[in-house]
Each structure stands twice: as C-alpha cells, then as structure tokens.
C-alpha cells in the first residue's frame, strides 16, 4: 500500500465514522494498521474512534501503539490523557496531560508567528 493509498483509507474511515458507519470505519482502520503497522495516523484514528464509541480497551491499545511510534505528538498525549481519565486513573491521565501541555508550550516557542496569527 502506497502512502497515498494509506492516507486515503484513513480519510475514508474517518468519513465513514462521521456518517455513523462505525463498523466500516473500524474495518478500514484495521486494514490500514495491518498494511502499515508503523502508521501513526492510522493508530491515532483508531484510538479516537474507539474512544468515541466508549471502547476504552481498544482505544487504549491503539493509542499506546501510536504513542510508541511518536511520543512527541501533542494530540496522542491528549488522547491518552482522556482515555486514562475515563478509565479512572487520574495519575496517568495527569501524566499524559502534562506531557501534552509541555509539547504545546514547545510548539508555541518554536512557532511564535503561528501563535501570533492565531493559527493552531
């Protein structure tokens, strides 16, 4: 699967989810993660969709795989914080929440013009 095909599959899965076609969305993400197990975007999408469906075990598994691929991503740290909070582990939630804040501050320092222009 080419990178463009992979991204198209992830985009299609996200679109399916927005239309309420959750089984189709999850099937496409399983296909994406099987074809490209090193795809951060596929694992993160799987984490977010499973979290939205309250499938916390599946969300955590996918989020941990995404985090292993890129632990410096602000959004995956936020996702993990949200998952752990829902699972009732405040300490772990705070750990990932703090990491997300640090990454956000780091981005602000590295991209001051983007922040001044109000671009996120």
C-alpha positions in Angstrom: 0.0 0.0 0.0 1.4 3.4 -1.0 1.5 6.3 1.4 -1.3 8.0 -0.6 -3.5 4.8 -0.6 -2.9 4.5 3.2 -3.9 8.1 3.8 -7.0 7.7 1.6 -8.0 4.7 3.6 -7.6 6.6 6.9 -9.6 9.5 5.4 -12.3 7.2 4.2 -12.5 5.6 7.6 -12.8 8.9 9.3 -15.5 10.0 6.8 -17.4 6.7 7.4 -17.3 7.4 11.2 -18.8 10.9 10.7 -21.6 9.3 8.8 -22.3 6.9 11.6 -20.9 3.9 9.7 -18.7 2.7 12.6 -18.3 -0.9 11.5 -17.0 0.2 8.1 -14.7 2.8 9.7 -13.2 0.3 12.1 -12.8 -2.3 9.4 -10.9 0.2 7.2 -8.6 1.2 10.1 -7.9 -2.5 10.9 -6.9 -2.8 7.2 -4.7 0.3 7.5 -2.9 -0.8 10.6 -2.4 -4.3 9.2 -1.0 -3.0 6.0 1.1 -0.3 7.7 1.7 -1.2 11.4 4.0 1.8 11.6 1.4 4.3 10.6 0.9 6.8 13.5 -2.1 8.3 11.7 -3.9 5.0 11.4 -3.4 4.1 15.1 -4.3 7.5 16.3 -7.5 7.5 14.2 -8.4 4.0 15.6 -7.8 5.4 19.1 -10.1 8.4 18.6 -12.9 6.4 17.0 -12.8 3.7 19.6 -12.7 6.3 22.4 -15.8 8.0 20.8 -17.5 4.6 20.9 -16.6 4.2 24.6 -14.5 1.1 23.6 -11.8 2.1 26.1 -9.7 -1.0 25.9 -9.4 -0.8 22.2 -8.8 2.9 22.3 -6.0 2.5 24.8 -4.4 -0.3 22.8 -4.4 1.8 19.6 -3.3 5.0 21.5 -0.4 3.2 23.0 0.7 1.9 19.6 0.5 5.4 18.2 2.4 6.8 21.2 5.1 4.2 20.7 5.5 5.5 17.2 5.6 9.2 18.1 5.6 10.1 21.8 6.3 13.7 20.9 2.9 14.3 19.4 0.7 16.7 21.4 -2.5 15.1 20.3 -1.7 11.5 21.1 -0.7 12.6 24.6 -4.0 14.4 24.9 -5.9 11.3 23.7 -4.1 9.1 26.2 -4.9 11.6 29.0 -8.6 11.5 28.0 -8.6 7.7 27.9 -6.9 7.3 31.3 -9.3 9.8 32.8 -12.3 7.8 31.5 -10.7 4.6 32.9 -10.5 6.3 36.3 -6.7 6.6 36.5 -6.2 10.2 37.3 -2.4 9.9 37.9 -1.8 8.5 34.4 -4.3 11.0 32.9 -2.3 13.8 34.5 1.0 12.4 33.3 -0.1 12.5 29.7 -2.0 15.8 30.1 1.2 17.4 31.5 3.2 16.0 28.5 0.7 17.5 26.1 1.0 20.9 27.8 4.8 20.7 27.6 4.6 19.8 23.9 2.1 22.7 23.3 4.4 25.2 25.0 7.3 23.8 23.0 5.4 24.4 19.8 4.5 27.9 20.9 8.1 28.7 21.5 9.2 27.2 18.2 6.4 28.8 16.1 5.7 32.2 17.6 4.4 33.7 14.4 1.8 30.9 14.0 0.6 31.7 17.6 0.5 35.4 17.0 -1.6 34.9 13.8 -4.0 32.7 15.8 -3.1 29.6 13.7 -3.2 26.3 15.6 
